[in-house]
């Protein structure tokens, strides 16, 4: 997935050999190699930050969906207990209650809009 953005693999760094001059390693060669490593680390940090953000977004979505599931289960339990406690409740009664609730909600909404 991110392989095309990363230049060096750990084995490349481990096996890197620098040519030695009279005073030690060639500074230009070492600096170029370190620049590549720095670039890779920046890519790693960007990848990590993006994945952490995606993870946080997904966790938030999971929490929302879990809450919706709990609310749905609670609504089902309430509906079942209502029917069990009062077996004379019919679909007509439920429709009337729903209509009354809609009127109340829309009435509150229209008041808030004004």
Phi and psi in degrees as GROMACS dihedral restraints (atoms count N, CA, C in turn):
[ dihedral_restraints ]
;  ai    aj    ak    al  type     phi  dphi    fc
    3     4     5     6     1  -109.0    20    10
    4     5     6     7     1     9.0    20    10
    6     7     8     9     1   -60.7    20    10
    7     8     9    10     1   -33.2    20    10
    9    10    11    12     1   -74.2    20    10
   10    11    12    13     1   -12.6    20    10
   12    13    14    15     1   -93.8    20    10
   13    14    15    16     1   -18.5    20    10
   15    16    17    18     1  -101.0    20    10
   16    17    18    19     1   124.3    20    10
   18    19    20    21     1   -83.6    20    10
   19    20    21    22     1   -45.5    20    10
   21    22    23    24     1  -108.6    20    10
   22    23    24    25     1   143.5    20    10
   24    25    26    27     1  -102.2    20    10
   25    26    27    28     1   159.3    20    10
   27    28    29    30     1   -53.9    20    10
   28    29    30    31     1   -36.9    20    10
   30    31    32    33     1   -65.0    20    10
   31    32    33    34     1   -35.5    20    10
   33    34    35    36     1   -62.1    20    10
   34    35    36    37     1   -41.6    20    10
   36    37    38    39     1   -67.9    20    10
   37    38    39    40     1   -42.2    20    10
   39    40    41    42     1   -63.7    20    10
   40    41    42    43     1   -39.8    20    10
   42    43    44    45     1   -90.4    20    10
   43    44    45    46     1    -0.4    20    10
   45    46    47    48     1   -64.7    20    10
   46    47    48    49     1   129.4    20    10
   48    49    50    51     1  -122.3    20    10
   49    50    51    52     1   133.5    20    10
   51    52    53    54     1  -102.1    20    10
   52    53    54    55     1   147.0    20    10
   54    55    56    57     1   -75.7    20    10
   55    56    57    58     1   145.6    20    10
   57    58    59    60     1  -104.8    20    10
   58    59    60    61     1   129.8    20    10
   60    61    62    63     1   -94.6    20    10
   61    62    63    64     1  -171.0    20    10
   63    64    65    66     1   -66.8    20    10
   64    65    66    67     1   -27.1    20    10
   66    67    68    69     1  -106.4    20    10
   67    68    69    70     1     7.1    20    10
   69    70    71    72     1   129.2    20    10
   70    71    72    73     1  -154.9    20    10
   72    73    74    75     1   -67.8    20    10
   73    74    75    76     1   152.6    20    10
   75    76    77    78     1   -72.8    20    10
   76    77    78    79     1   116.8    20    10
   78    79    80    81     1   -61.9    20    10
   79    80    81    82     1   -40.0    20    10
   81    82    83    84     1   -63.0    20    10
   82    83    84    85     1   -41.5    20    10
   84    85    86    87     1   -66.2    20    10
   85    86    87    88     1   -42.8    20    10
   87    88    89    90     1   -65.1    20    10
   88    89    90    91     1   -43.4    20    10
   90    91    92    93     1   -62.6    20    10
   91    92    93    94     1   -41.6    20    10
   93    94    95    96     1   -62.9    20    10
   94    95    96    97     1   -42.4    20    10
   96    97    98    99     1   -65.2    20    10
   97    98    99   100     1   -42.2    20    10
   99   100   101   102     1   -64.8    20    10
  100   101   102   103     1   -34.5    20    10
  102   103   104   105     1   -62.0    20    10
  103   104   105   106     1   -40.1    20    10
  105   106   107   108     1   -63.8    20    10
  106   107   108   109     1   -44.0    20    10
  108   109   110   111     1   -62.1    20    10
  109   110   111   112     1   -43.2    20    10
  111   112   113   114     1   -61.8    20    10
  112   113   114   115     1   -42.6    20    10
  114   115   116   117     1   -59.5    20    10
  115   116   117   118     1   -42.8    20    10
  117   118   119   120     1   -64.4    20    10
  118   119   120   121     1   -41.7    20    10
  120   121   122   123     1   -63.3    20    10
  121   122   123   124     1   -38.1    20    10
  123   124   125   126     1   -62.7    20    10
  124   125   126   127     1   -41.5    20    10
  126   127   128   129     1   -63.0    20    10
  127   128   129   130     1   -43.7    20    10
  129   130   131   132     1   -58.9    20    10
  130   131   132   133     1   -44.9    20    10
  132   133   134   135     1   -64.0    20    10
  133   134   135   136     1   -41.0    20    10
  135   136   137   138     1   -62.4    20    10
  136   137   138   139     1   -44.2    20    10
  138   139   140   141     1   -61.2    20    10
  139   140   141   142     1   -47.0    20    10
  141   142   143   144     1   -61.3    20    10
  142   143   144   145     1   -45.3    20    10
  144   145   146   147     1   -62.5    20    10
  145   146   147   148     1   -42.6    20    10
  147   148   149   150     1   -63.7    20    10
  148   149   150   151     1   -42.1    20    10
  150   151   152   153     1   -67.9    20    10
  151   152   153   154     1   -36.8    20    10
  153   154   155   156     1   -65.0    20    10
  154   155   156   157     1   -40.7    20    10
  156   157   158   159     1   -65.0    20    10
  157   158   159   160     1   -44.5    20    10
  159   160   161   162     1   -61.9    20    10
  160   161   162   163     1   -41.0    20    10
  162   163   164   165     1   -61.9    20    10
  163   164   165   166     1   -44.4    20    10
  165   166   167   168     1   -63.5    20    10
  166   167   168   169     1   -41.6    20    10
  168   169   170   171     1   -62.2    20    10
  169   170   171   172     1   -43.9    20    10
  171   172   173   174     1   -67.1    20    10
  172   173   174   175     1   -37.4    20    10
  174   175   176   177     1   -65.0    20    10
  175   176   177   178     1   -39.4    20    10
  177   178   179   180     1   -62.6    20    10
  178   179   180   181     1   -42.4    20    10
  180   181   182   183     1   -64.8    20    10
  181   182   183   184     1   -38.9    20    10
  183   184   185   186     1   -62.4    20    10
  184   185   186   187     1   -43.6    20    10
  186   187   188   189     1   -62.8    20    10
  187   188   189   190     1   -41.5    20    10
  189   190   191   192     1   -62.7    20    10
  190   191   192   193     1   -45.2    20    10
  192   193   194   195     1   -66.4    20    10
  193   194   195   196     1   -36.9    20    10
  195   196   197   198     1   -64.2    20    10
  196   197   198   199     1   -40.8    20    10
  198   199   200   201     1   -65.1    20    10
  199   200   201   202     1   -41.8    20    10
  201   202   203   204     1   -62.1    20    10
  202   203   204   205     1   -39.6    20    10
  204   205   206   207     1   -64.3    20    10
  205   206   207   208     1   -44.0    20    10
  207   208   209   210     1   -60.6    20    10
  208   209   210   211     1   -44.3    20    10
  210   211   212   213     1   -62.6    20    10
  211   212   213   214     1   -40.3    20    10
  213   214   215   216     1   -65.3    20    10
  214   215   216   217     1   -43.3    20    10
  216   217   218   219     1   -62.5    20    10
  217   218   219   220     1   -41.6    20    10
  219   220   221   222     1   -63.2    20    10
  220   221   222   223     1   -41.6    20    10
  222   223   224   225     1   -63.2    20    10
  223   224   225   226     1   -40.3    20    10
  225   226   227   228     1   -64.8    20    10
  226   227   228   229     1   -43.2    20    10
  228   229   230   231     1   -62.9    20    10
  229   230   231   232     1   -42.2    20    10
  231   232   233   234     1   -63.5    20    10
  232   233   234   235     1   -43.2    20    10
  234   235   236   237     1   -63.6    20    10
  235   236   237   238     1   -42.0    20    10
  237   238   239   240     1   -65.8    20    10
  238   239   240   241     1   -43.7    20    10
  240   241   242   243     1   -66.6    20    10
  241   242   243   244     1   -34.2    20    10
  243   244   245   246     1   -63.9    20    10
  244   245   246   247     1   -44.1    20    10
  246   247   248   249     1   -68.4    20    10
  247   248   249   250     1   -39.0    20    10
  249   250   251   252     1   -70.3    20    10
  250   251   252   253     1   -42.1    20    10
  252   253   254   255     1   -69.9    20    10
  253   254   255   256     1   -32.1    20    10
  255   256   257   258     1  -133.4    20    10
  256   257   258   259     1    83.4    20    10
  258   259   260   261     1   -66.7    20    10
  259   260   261   262     1   -10.7    20    10
  261   262   263   264     1   -81.9    20    10
  262   263   264   265     1    -3.5    20    10
  264   265   266   267     1   -69.6    20    10
  265   266   267   268     1   130.0    20    10
  267   268   269   270     1  -115.7    20    10
  268   269   270   271     1   176.6    20    10
  270   271   272   273     1   -62.5    20    10
  271   272   273   274     1   -33.6    20    10
  273   274   275   276     1   -63.1    20    10
  274   275   276   277     1   -42.7    20    10
  276   277   278   279     1   -62.4    20    10
  277   278   279   280     1   -42.0    20    10
  279   280   281   282     1   -63.9    20    10
  280   281   282   283     1   -42.8    20    10
  282   283   284   285     1   -62.6    20    10
  283   284   285   286     1   -39.8    20    10
  285   286   287   288     1   -63.0    20    10
  286   287   288   289     1   -45.0    20    10
  288   289   290   291     1   -62.3    20    10
  289   290   291   292     1   -43.8    20    10
  291   292   293   294     1   -61.5    20    10
  292   293   294   295     1   -42.9    20    10
  294   295   296   297     1   -61.7    20    10
  295   296   297   298     1   -42.2    20    10
  297   298   299   300     1   -64.1    20    10
  298   299   300   301     1   -41.8    20    10
  300   301   302   303     1   -63.7    20    10
  301   302   303   304     1   -42.1    20    10
  303   304   305   306     1   -61.5    20    10
  304   305   306   307     1   -42.2    20    10
  306   307   308   309     1   -60.9    20    10
  307   308   309   310     1   -43.5    20    10
  309   310   311   312     1   -64.1    20    10
  310   311   312   313     1   -44.4    20    10
  312   313   314   315     1   -65.2    20    10
  313   314   315   316     1   -47.4    20    10
  315   316   317   318     1   -67.4    20    10
  316   317   318   319     1   -33.2    20    10
  318   319   320   321     1   -65.4    20    10
  319   320   321   322     1   -43.3    20    10
  321   322   323   324     1   -64.2    20    10
  322   323   324   325     1   -39.9    20    10
  324   325   326   327     1   -64.4    20    10
  325   326   327   328     1   -43.7    20    10
  327   328   329   330     1   -66.7    20    10
  328   329   330   331     1   -34.1    20    10
  330   331   332   333     1   -65.6    20    10
  331   332   333   334     1   -42.2    20    10
  333   334   335   336     1   -69.5    20    10
  334   335   336   337     1   -31.0    20    10
  336   337   338   339     1   -70.5    20    10
  337   338   339   340     1   -30.0    20    10
